[in-house]
């Protein structure tokens, strides 16, 4: 009989404990939501920083490639000009030899 008399107090205690757990769980949910929000903001910020760094690197590489391409073009032009000069010299030598052969 004593156990039945204590039952309302035990149920009330249990209800108070459940209510306390509900409050704690609600607080936990708020903390988790705030932390996820902070993580999302930090990831967004890191993403923007990373995009900026990639863009700067790409622009730097683009400039280096352009400079290298210009340098390569200049080297090719110089090589072409040297080849043309050498061809003219050889041509003049051939003409001179033909003249010498024609004179004999």
KEKE-3310 file (N, C-alpha, C; in steps of 0.2 Angstrom, whole numbers, plus 5000, padded with zeros to 4 digits):
npx = (5004:5010:5018:5010:5005:5016:5017:5011:5020:5032:5029:5027:5039:5046:5040:5045:5058:5058:5054:5064:5074:5069:5070:5084:5088:5082:5090:5102:5099:5098:5111:5118:5113:5118:5131:5133:5129:5139:5150:5146:5147:5160:5166:5161:5168:5181:5180:5178:5190:5199:5195:5198:5212:5215:5211:5220:5232:5230:5230:5243:5250:5245:5250:5264:5264:5261:5272:5282:5278:5279:5293:5297:5292:5300:5312:5310:5308:5320:5328:5323:5326:5340:5342:5337:5347:5358:5354:5354:5367:5372:5365:5371:5384:5382:5378:5390:5399:5393:5396:5409:5411:5405:5414:5425)
npy = (4994:5006:5008:5012:5024:5032:5033:5044:5054:5050:5049:5062:5067:5060:5066:5080:5077:5073:5085:5093:5087:5089:5103:5103:5096:5104:5116:5110:5107:5120:5125:5116:5119:5133:5131:5123:5133:5142:5135:5133:5146:5149:5140:5145:5157:5152:5146:5157:5164:5154:5154:5167:5166:5155:5162:5173:5165:5159:5170:5175:5164:5164:5176:5173:5162:5169:5178:5169:5163:5174:5176:5164:5165:5176:5169:5160:5168:5174:5162:5159:5170:5168:5156:5160:5169:5160:5152:5161:5164:5151:5150:5160:5155:5144:5150:5157:5146:5140:5150:5149:5136:5138:5147:5139)
npz = (5000:5004:4993:4983:4988:4987:4973:4966:4969:4964:4951:4948:4951:4941:4930:4932:4930:4917:4911:4914:4906:4893:4892:4893:4881:4872:4873:4870:4856:4851:4854:4845:4833:4832:4832:4820:4811:4813:4808:4795:4791:4793:4783:4772:4771:4771:4758:4750:4752:4747:4734:4730:4731:4722:4710:4710:4708:4696:4688:4689:4684:4671:4667:4667:4658:4646:4645:4644:4631:4623:4624:4618:4605:4601:4601:4591:4580:4579:4577:4564:4556:4557:4550:4537:4534:4533:4523:4512:4511:4508:4496:4488:4488:4480:4468:4465:4463:4452:4443:4442:4437:4425:4419:4416)
capx = (5000:5014:5021:5004:5004:5022:5017:5010:5026:5037:5027:5028:5047:5048:5038:5049:5065:5057:5053:5071:5078:5066:5074:5091:5088:5081:5096:5107:5098:5100:5119:5121:5111:5122:5138:5133:5129:5146:5154:5144:5149:5168:5167:5159:5173:5187:5179:5179:5197:5202:5193:5203:5219:5216:5211:5227:5237:5228:5232:5250:5252:5243:5256:5270:5263:5261:5279:5286:5276:5282:5300:5298:5291:5306:5318:5309:5309:5328:5330:5320:5331:5347:5341:5336:5354:5362:5351:5356:5375:5373:5363:5377:5390:5381:5379:5397:5402:5391:5399:5416:5410:5403:5420:5429)
capy = (5000:5012:5010:5015:5030:5035:5033:5051:5058:5047:5051:5070:5068:5058:5072:5085:5075:5073:5092:5095:5084:5092:5109:5102:5094:5111:5120:5106:5108:5127:5125:5112:5124:5138:5128:5122:5139:5145:5131:5135:5153:5148:5136:5150:5162:5149:5145:5164:5165:5150:5156:5172:5163:5152:5167:5176:5161:5158:5177:5175:5159:5167:5181:5169:5159:5175:5180:5163:5162:5180:5174:5158:5168:5180:5165:5157:5173:5174:5156:5159:5174:5165:5151:5163:5172:5155:5150:5166:5163:5145:5151:5164:5151:5140:5154:5158:5140:5139:5155:5147:5131:5141:5150:5133)
capz = (5000:5004:4986:4979:4990:4984:4966:4963:4970:4960:4944:4948:4951:4934:4925:4932:4927:4909:4909:4914:4900:4888:4892:4891:4874:4868:4874:4866:4849:4850:4853:4839:4827:4832:4830:4813:4808:4813:4804:4788:4789:4792:4777:4766:4772:4768:4751:4747:4752:4742:4727:4728:4730:4715:4705:4710:4706:4689:4684:4689:4679:4664:4665:4666:4651:4641:4645:4641:4624:4619:4623:4613:4599:4599:4599:4585:4575:4578:4573:4557:4553:4556:4545:4531:4532:4531:4516:4507:4510:4504:4489:4485:4487:4474:4462:4464:4460:4445:4438:4441:4433:4418:4416:4414)
cpx = (5004:5017:5016:5004:5010:5021:5016:5016:5031:5035:5028:5035:5049:5046:5043:5056:5064:5057:5060:5075:5075:5070:5081:5092:5087:5087:5102:5106:5099:5108:5121:5119:5116:5129:5138:5132:5135:5150:5152:5147:5157:5169:5166:5165:5179:5186:5180:5187:5201:5201:5198:5210:5220:5215:5217:5232:5236:5231:5239:5253:5250:5248:5262:5270:5264:5268:5283:5284:5279:5290:5301:5297:5297:5311:5316:5310:5317:5331:5329:5325:5338:5347:5341:5343:5358:5360:5354:5364:5376:5371:5368:5383:5389:5381:5386:5401:5400:5394:5406:5416:5409:5409:5425:5427)
cpy = (5006:5014:5013:5023:5035:5036:5040:5055:5056:5049:5058:5071:5066:5064:5078:5084:5075:5080:5095:5093:5087:5099:5108:5100:5100:5115:5117:5108:5115:5128:5122:5117:5130:5136:5127:5128:5143:5141:5132:5142:5153:5145:5141:5155:5159:5148:5152:5165:5161:5152:5162:5170:5160:5157:5171:5172:5160:5164:5177:5170:5161:5172:5178:5165:5164:5177:5175:5162:5168:5178:5169:5161:5172:5175:5161:5161:5174:5168:5156:5164:5172:5160:5154:5166:5166:5152:5155:5165:5156:5146:5155:5160:5146:5144:5155:5152:5138:5144:5152:5141:5133:5144:5145:5130)
cpz = (5000:4997:4982:4982:4988:4977:4963:4964:4965:4953:4943:4947:4944:4929:4926:4929:4919:4907:4909:4908:4894:4887:4890:4884:4870:4868:4869:4858:4847:4849:4847:4833:4826:4829:4822:4809:4807:4808:4796:4786:4788:4785:4771:4766:4769:4761:4747:4746:4747:4735:4725:4727:4724:4710:4704:4707:4698:4685:4684:4684:4672:4662:4663:4659:4646:4640:4642:4633:4620:4619:4618:4606:4596:4597:4593:4579:4574:4575:4566:4553:4552:4550:4538:4529:4530:4524:4511:4506:4506:4496:4485:4483:4480:4468:4460:4461:4453:4441:4437:4437:4426:4415:4413:4408)
residu = (UNK:UNK:UNK:UNK:UNK:UNK:UNK:UNK:UNK:UNK:UNK:UNK:UNK:UNK:UNK:UNK:UNK:UNK:UNK:UNK:UNK:UNK:UNK:UNK:UNK:UNK:UNK:UNK:UNK:UNK:UNK:UNK:UNK:UNK:UNK:UNK:UNK:UNK:UNK:UNK:UNK:UNK:UNK:UNK:UNK:UNK:UNK:UNK:UNK:UNK:UNK:UNK:UNK:UNK:UNK:UNK:UNK:UNK:UNK:UNK:UNK:UNK:UNK:UNK:UNK:UNK:UNK:UNK:UNK:UNK:UNK:UNK:UNK:UNK:UNK:UNK:UNK:UNK:UNK:UNK:UNK:UNK:UNK:UNK:UNK:UNK:UNK:UNK:UNK:UNK:UNK:UNK:UNK:UNK:UNK:UNK:UNK:UNK:UNK:UNK:UNK:UNK:UNK:UNK)
# end
